[in-house]
């Protein structure tokens, strides 16, 4: 421990000296730090915010002109959530980290988002669309009014329900409309070729 850090804490008056601005401040102006002798951060919260903001700006400027996928040393990264080493292409970009990549892989990020937003993962809702049976590009369907999670739908079916505002009467009217035109199409073949001018 550095000498000035031993003298920075004044237990009698409940104050501490910030290692950056060198001001003697109340203890509530410091965040926690398990590694320090007094359990508090060496810098005050204000100096820590300024330092963090400056470092974020520096990283943002750096990764604007550098590619983290190309410049990564090992081309592999350990996901902090699933603890699996994966290619760097499995991670999204991030200006918050030193290597320019997220700490979690893309599947873990999606899984976390779905659990937070819907209370379940995509796998728990089935492996086919509940309307058309399609198996690709599934998403979790939910009611926008109540927030209740429903089944899994493909992107097309989910978008169709969204455009119709989950209105059962409009869906019935759409079915009748399509059935009426399907009957007319069976009698008169659809026009083919370029439209007449």
KOLLOPA-851621 format. One line per field, with one value per residue: x, y, z of N, C-alpha, C, O in turn; residue in one letter. Coordinates in steps of 0.02 Angstrom, whole numbers, plus 50000, padded with zeros to 5 digits. Atoms other than C-alpha are relative to their C-alpha. Example, Ala and Ser with C-alpha at 12.3 -4.5 7.8 and 13.67 -1.06 7.14 Angstrom:
n.u <- (50045:49958) .
n.v <- (49941:49941) .
n.w <- (50000:49997) .
ca.u <- (50615:50684) .
ca.v <- (49775:49947) .
ca.w <- (50390:50357) .
c.u <- (50045:49961) .
c.v <- (50060:50055) .
c.w <- (50000:50037) .
o.u <- (50097:49986) .
o.v <- (50059:50110) .
o.w <- (50033:50045) .
aa <- (a:s) .
END
This chain:
n.u <- (50042:49961:50000:50053:50063:50006:50017:50056:50062:50002:50056:50027:50045:50041:49985:49947:49972:50003:49933:49995:50007:49965:50044:50022:50072:50037:49995:50053:49981:49957:50033:49968:49943:49980:49927:49969:49997:50061:50059:50026:49961:49946:50024:50068:50047:49996:49940:50008:50044:49961:49951:50036:50024:49943:49979:50050:49989:49938:50014:50045:49960:49953:50033:50027:49950:49970:50047:49984:49999:49936:49943:50000:49937:50008:50059:50048:50017:50038:50063:50003:50063:50002:49932:49979:49957:50031:49968:50018:50058:50059:50010:50016:49953:50014:49951:49990:49947:49935:49990:50051:50052:50042:49975:50043:50010:50065:50055:50012:50033:50069:50033:50010:50051:50066:50021:50017:50059:50058:50003:49982:49958:50034:50005:50054:50064:50008:49951:50035:50048:50065:50051:49987:49956:49932:49950:49945:50012:50054:49995:50049:50058:50029:50054:49974:50043:49992:49931:50000:49963:50039:49957:49949:50024:49950:50001:50057:50063:49997:50011:50070:50041:49986:50034:50072:50011:50027:50073:50030:50051:49964:49973:50056:50017:49947:50011:50057:49977:49958:50041:50040:49958:49977:50055:50001:49940:50011:50043:49965:49928:49966:49968:49928:49967:49996:50064:50012:49995) .
n.v <- (49941:49939:49964:49950:50035:50016:49939:49967:50014:49971:50032:49958:49950:50031:49971:50034:49960:50029:50007:49962:49928:49986:49965:50039:50002:50049:50070:50018:49978:50053:50064:50057:50033:50053:50008:49949:50015:49976:50025:49947:49986:49950:49937:49982:50018:49950:50013:50065:49989:49964:50047:50050:49968:49989:50065:50021:49960:50023:50066:49989:49973:50052:50053:49973:50009:50067:50055:50047:50068:50011:49985:50041:50038:50073:50013:50036:49962:50038:49969:49996:50028:50073:50023:50038:49963:49999:49952:49931:49981:50016:49946:49935:49946:49960:49948:50000:50047:49984:50035:49978:50051:50011:50052:50059:50017:49980:50041:49985:49935:50009:50039:49955:49951:50032:50016:49938:49970:50045:50049:50067:50000:50021:50073:50023:49990:50045:49991:49983:49945:50025:49987:50030:50057:49986:50013:49952:49930:49996:49950:50009:49958:49977:49951:49934:49967:50030:50023:50073:50038:50052:50051:49978:49987:49978:49928:49979:50006:49952:49933:49996:49988:49932:49952:50005:49981:50058:49993:50062:49983:49983:50063:50035:49964:50013:50068:49997:49964:50045:50055:49973:49992:50066:50027:49964:50019:50067:49993:49962:50004:49937:49970:50010:49958:49928:49965:49959:49928) .
n.w <- (50000:50004:49936:49993:49990:49929:49965:50031:49963:49933:49967:49947:50028:50052:50065:50035:50054:50067:50029:50062:49989:49937:49953:49943:50010:49958:50023:50047:50066:50029:50013:49967:50031:49953:49998:49959:49928:49966:50036:50043:50059:49992:50029:49984:50053:50053:50040:50033:50058:50051:50028:50040:50061:50044:50027:50049:50060:50033:50031:50056:50055:50024:50038:50062:50053:49994:50004:49947:50026:50035:49958:49940:49999:50005:50042:49958:49939:49951:49980:49927:49975:50010:49987:50058:50046:50067:50045:49985:50040:49960:49951:50029:49985:49941:49984:49928:49982:50029:50064:50048:50007:49941:49955:50012:50070:50027:49974:49930:49997:50022:49948:49943:50018:50002:49931:49966:50029:50007:49946:50025:50060:50062:50001:49956:50033:50057:50055:50062:49995:49977:50051:50066:49993:50025:49948:50003:49980:49951:49947:49946:50008:49937:50006:49986:49951:49934:49990:49991:50050:50033:50031:50047:50067:50048:50007:50042:49962:49945:50029:50022:49940:49976:50043:49988:49930:49963:50001:50026:50050:50062:50027:50032:50061:50048:50024:50046:50060:50039:50025:50055:50059:50022:50039:50064:50038:50027:50058:50051:49987:49988:50059:50002:50048:49981:49997:50061:49990) .
ca.u <- (50000:50063:50111:49983:49844:49882:49862:49714:49583:49538:49429:49407:49321:49246:49334:49458:49576:49543:49698:49659:49594:49681:49529:49479:49298:49162:49160:48995:49082:49181:49120:49162:49326:49363:49549:49580:49620:49465:49348:49324:49383:49543:49457:49300:49143:49160:49339:49293:49150:49267:49399:49271:49197:49369:49415:49251:49283:49460:49399:49259:49380:49503:49376:49308:49468:49510:49424:49414:49383:49542:49654:49608:49765:49698:49539:49449:49363:49292:49108:49087:48911:48920:49108:49139:49282:49212:49274:49273:49140:49018:49031:48955:49057:49071:49157:49151:49286:49471:49462:49311:49196:49053:49090:48945:48926:48778:48672:48695:48646:48489:48446:48468:48361:48221:48219:48217:48082:47972:48017:48069:48186:48140:48172:48040:47903:47927:48030:47896:47784:47617:47522:47608:47730:47885:48046:48162:48176:48061:48025:47929:47753:47675:47522:47569:47421:47447:47629:47578:47694:47613:47688:47829:47793:47892:47932:47796:47655:47712:47717:47544:47468:47554:47485:47310:47331:47287:47106:47008:46868:46992:47072:46902:46864:47033:46995:46825:46907:47037:46910:46799:46942:47002:46829:46835:47011:46953:46822:46928:47115:47231:47301:47479:47604:47636:47494:47413:47445) .
ca.v <- (50000:50174:50288:50423:50292:50247:50429:50466:50394:50492:50380:50512:50639:50516:50588:50530:50610:50577:50513:50615:50786:50776:50846:50785:50729:50639:50450:50447:50530:50369:50207:50032:49944:49776:49787:49946:49946:50046:49961:50122:50178:50281:50412:50507:50472:50634:50599:50419:50477:50597:50461:50332:50455:50498:50314:50277:50420:50359:50181:50244:50347:50202:50073:50193:50167:49987:49821:49713:49555:49577:49646:49520:49429:49250:49264:49177:49245:49171:49210:49268:49195:49021:49008:48940:48994:49045:49134:49323:49331:49260:49423:49592:49752:49860:50024:49982:49847:49855:49726:49808:49657:49618:49510:49391:49297:49336:49184:49225:49406:49354:49225:49354:49482:49358:49300:49480:49537:49382:49271:49124:49075:49037:48850:48839:48890:48753:48733:48778:48927:48903:48967:48906:48775:48860:48821:48965:49139:49108:49241:49248:49316:49421:49531:49715:49764:49642:49590:49406:49287:49174:49045:49055:49130:49155:49333:49341:49279:49388:49542:49502:49493:49656:49748:49686:49740:49564:49603:49440:49525:49596:49424:49345:49481:49450:49263:49298:49420:49292:49152:49262:49303:49122:49072:49207:49156:48976:49035:49163:49133:49269:49387:49347:49452:49639:49757:49844:50029) .
ca.w <- (50000:49958:50104:50065:50066:50247:50299:50187:50307:50463:50570:50706:50593:50468:50316:50187:50059:49875:49787:49631:49684:49855:49946:50119:50095:50198:50186:50093:49945:49913:49836:49903:49866:49948:49908:50008:50194:50243:50117:50019:49848:49832:49723:49767:49666:49568:49514:49475:49361:49270:49249:49188:49064:48995:48977:48887:48766:48733:48701:48588:48484:48475:48414:48283:48185:48239:48209:48367:48265:48163:48299:48435:48491:48505:48397:48542:48697:48857:48887:49067:49077:49000:49033:48858:48745:48576:48419:48433:48297:48427:48527:48488:48483:48638:48679:48865:48861:48824:48683:48600:48626:48744:48896:48854:48690:48577:48628:48813:48783:48689:48823:48961:48868:48839:49020:49080:48958:48944:49092:48982:48840:48660:48685:48821:48698:48568:48410:48280:48245:48335:48182:48024:48092:48020:48112:48064:48139:48288:48419:48582:48557:48694:48721:48713:48823:48967:48940:48952:48860:48731:48612:48487:48316:48158:48109:47975:48088:48233:48120:48050:48225:48270:48118:48159:48342:48404:48357:48337:48239:48113:48096:48060:47933:47851:47839:47759:47639:47585:47571:47460:47344:47343:47280:47145:47094:47072:46946:46853:46834:46896:46764:46712:46618:46615:46658:46507:46485) .
c.u <- (50044:49996:49942:49932:49990:49977:49936:49935:50005:49938:49967:49947:49956:50011:50060:50025:49996:50070:50010:49996:50031:49959:49980:49923:49966:50001:49946:50014:50045:49959:50037:50059:50027:50076:50034:49995:49936:49936:49969:50047:50053:49979:49929:49955:50003:50060:49995:49954:50038:50049:49966:49975:50057:50024:49951:50009:50062:49989:49955:50038:50048:49965:49962:50046:50034:49945:50017:50003:50067:50059:50002:50059:49990:49942:49948:49990:49958:49937:49995:49937:49999:50068:50025:50044:49973:50040:49975:49940:49934:49984:49984:50053:49979:50056:50017:50058:50065:50012:49947:49943:49961:50029:49960:49995:49929:49942:49984:49965:49926:49960:49984:49944:49931:49975:49979:49935:49938:49995:50016:50045:49959:49989:49942:49931:49988:50046:49967:49953:49931:49945:50013:50046:50070:50050:50057:49979:49944:50013:49945:49943:49972:49946:50028:49957:50012:50071:50005:50036:49955:50049:50054:49969:50058:49993:49940:49935:49998:49987:49928:49954:50011:49965:49925:49983:49969:49923:49969:49950:50033:50030:49945:49981:50052:49992:49942:50019:50041:49960:49956:50041:50028:49946:49997:50059:49992:49957:50037:50074:50031:50035:50075:50029:49999:49931:49992:50004:49940) .
c.v <- (50062:50040:50049:49968:49983:50061:50032:49992:50028:49973:50044:50048:49971:50030:49963:50046:49963:49999:50040:50075:50023:50042:49952:50002:49951:49931:49982:50024:49950:49937:49943:49973:49949:49995:50053:49983:50020:49977:50051:50013:50054:50068:50013:49984:50049:49988:49934:50006:50034:49952:49948:50029:50011:49935:49974:50038:49977:49933:50008:50026:49948:49950:50027:49988:49931:49948:49948:49927:49984:50006:49960:49953:49926:49979:49958:50040:49956:50039:49998:49968:49924:49968:49953:50044:49993:50047:50071:50023:49984:50055:50064:50052:50038:50050:50001:49955:50017:49965:50016:49951:49993:49944:49935:49987:50018:49956:50014:50068:49995:49962:50043:50050:49968:49981:50063:50029:49956:49947:49929:50007:49977:49925:49975:50007:49955:50018:50015:50059:49971:50011:49961:49939:50010:49994:50050:50068:50009:50056:49987:50051:50020:50052:50068:50037:49974:49979:49925:49966:49946:49950:50031:50008:50017:50075:50025:49999:50051:50071:50008:50014:50071:50052:50000:50014:49944:50002:49938:50014:50017:49937:49960:50033:49987:49930:49998:50034:49954:49942:50022:50007:49933:49967:50033:49980:49930:50003:50034:49999:50069:50023:49990:50044:50073:50032:50043:50073:50036) .
c.w <- (50000:50065:50008:50011:50074:50039:49973:50039:50070:50036:50053:49973:49944:49931:49970:49943:49934:49971:49936:50012:50066:50049:50056:50001:50048:49969:49950:49929:49964:49991:50035:49959:50050:50007:50044:50074:50036:49965:49955:49941:50014:49973:50024:49940:49941:49955:49963:49939:49943:49966:49956:49935:49950:49969:49948:49934:49962:49965:49939:49940:49972:49955:49939:49941:50003:49999:50054:49977:49967:50048:50065:49999:49987:49955:50038:50064:50045:50018:50076:50028:49993:50010:49945:49955:49929:49955:50013:49960:50036:50051:49962:50018:50063:50010:50074:50022:49964:49933:49949:49989:50065:50043:49992:49925:49978:50025:50073:50009:49981:50053:50061:49986:50001:50069:50037:49974:50004:50055:49978:49939:49940:50000:50041:49967:49940:49943:49933:50013:50018:49949:49936:50004:49974:50056:50003:50025:50050:50050:50051:49990:50068:49986:50021:50053:50071:50016:50009:49942:49971:49968:49958:49931:49955:49990:49961:50039:50057:49974:49979:50060:50026:49958:50010:50073:50042:50004:49967:49945:49933:49968:49965:49934:49945:49970:49950:49935:49955:49971:49941:49937:49976:49958:49931:49956:49970:49937:49943:50015:50009:49937:50004:49946:50020:49998:49938:50017:49971) .
o.u <- (50095:49945:49913:49887:49933:49941:49913:49888:50052:49883:49908:49896:49913:49962:50094:49986:50016:50107:50067:50042:50037:49986:49973:49894:50000:50009:49956:49975:50069:49917:50090:50059:50056:50100:50091:49953:49914:49881:49914:50106:50044:49999:49891:49979:49998:50055:50019:49967:50031:50056:49991:49979:50048:50040:49972:50004:50061:50012:49966:50029:50060:49990:49935:50024:50079:49889:50070:50038:50091:50107:50048:50074:50027:49935:49900:50034:49917:49941:50003:49933:49987:50075:50056:50027:49964:50078:49919:49907:49881:49937:50012:50091:49920:50115:50060:50080:50065:50048:49948:49905:49988:50065:49986:49995:49886:49890:49925:49923:49883:49903:49929:49902:49883:49915:49931:49894:49883:49944:50012:50051:49902:49937:49915:49882:49937:50075:50001:49934:49908:49891:49969:50053:50109:50034:50097:49921:49905:50071:49897:49955:49970:49946:50055:49982:50017:50089:50060:50025:49920:50102:50064:49929:50110:49943:49910:49896:49945:49952:49899:49910:49964:49938:49892:49925:49932:49894:49979:49946:50009:50032:49956:49968:50036:50004:49948:49999:50031:49971:49947:50017:50041:49962:49987:50053:50019:49965:50035:50095:50008:50060:50105:49995:49973:49887:50040:49987:49935) .
o.v <- (50064:50036:50054:50000:49980:50054:50082:50030:50012:49999:50036:50059:50006:50042:49924:50085:49905:50048:50048:50112:50083:50080:49892:50055:49905:49923:49938:50009:49962:49920:49955:49977:49967:49970:50043:49943:49986:49995:50039:49996:50094:50120:49967:49973:50027:49989:49927:49974:50014:49953:49931:49997:49999:49933:49944:50009:49972:49923:49975:50003:49947:49933:49987:49984:49918:49961:49916:49886:49927:49967:49969:49922:49896:49920:49934:50077:49917:50097:49945:49956:49888:49907:49902:50102:49938:50088:50081:50071:50008:50047:50077:50042:50040:50034:50039:49960:50051:49991:49989:49959:50006:49901:49881:50034:50032:49983:50014:50076:50024:49980:50039:50063:49998:49989:50062:50054:49980:49913:49883:50062:49955:49902:49921:49983:49963:50073:50014:50072:49923:49981:49924:49903:49962:50009:50048:50089:50056:50073:49952:50111:49979:50083:50075:50083:50013:49970:49899:49982:49911:49938:50092:49966:50042:50105:50076:50047:50079:50110:50062:50056:50103:50100:50051:50006:49958:49976:49927:49977:49998:49932:49932:49999:49982:49919:49967:50012:49952:49922:49984:49990:49925:49932:49999:49975:49916:49961:50011:50020:50118:49982:50001:50062:50090:50011:50073:50094:50097) .
o.w <- (50034:50100:50062:50038:50097:50088:50001:50029:50107:50028:50066:50005:49918:49895:50003:49916:49930:49975:49914:49992:50078:50089:50045:50014:50074:49908:49907:49883:49909:50033:50064:49898:50101:50058:50064:50094:50082:49987:49929:49944:50060:49999:50038:49885:49884:49894:49907:49888:49885:49905:49903:49883:49891:49910:49898:49880:49901:49909:49888:49884:49911:49902:49900:49884:49963:50021:50050:50007:49971:50044:50106:49947:49948:49939:50008:50087:50021:50040:50105:50088:50042:50009:49959:49942:49904:49979:50035:49979:50015:50090:49909:50066:50081:50005:50096:50079:49913:49891:49893:49942:50119:50018:50006:49885:50020:50045:50092:50052:50014:50068:50089:50029:50027:50084:50076:50013:50017:50060:50018:49911:49947:49977:50028:49994:49906:49941:49881:50070:49987:49957:49913:49954:49972:50114:50048:50016:50044:50064:50037:49988:50114:49933:50075:50085:50118:50074:50020:49883:50007:49996:49957:49909:49977:50012:49977:50036:50071:50007:49988:50055:50049:49985:50000:50094:50089:50051:49907:49897:49880:49907:49911:49885:49886:49911:49897:49881:49894:49914:49894:49882:49916:49909:49880:49895:49917:49893:49886:50068:49978:49898:50057:49898:50073:49960:49914:50073:49974) .
aa <- (x:x:x:x:x:x:x:x:x:x:x:x:x:x:x:x:x:x:x:x:x:x:x:x:x:x:x:x:x:x:x:x:x:x:x:x:x:x:x:x:x:x:x:x:x:x:x:x:x:x:x:x:x:x:x:x:x:x:x:x:x:x:x:x:x:x:x:x:x:x:x:x:x:x:x:x:x:x:x:x:x:x:x:x:x:x:x:x:x:x:x:x:x:x:x:x:x:x:x:x:x:x:x:x:x:x:x:x:x:x:x:x:x:x:x:x:x:x:x:x:x:x:x:x:x:x:x:x:x:x:x:x:x:x:x:x:x:x:x:x:x:x:x:x:x:x:x:x:x:x:x:x:x:x:x:x:x:x:x:x:x:x:x:x:x:x:x:x:x:x:x:x:x:x:x:x:x:x:x:x:x:x:x:x:x:x:x:x:x:x:x:x:x:x:x:x:x) .
END
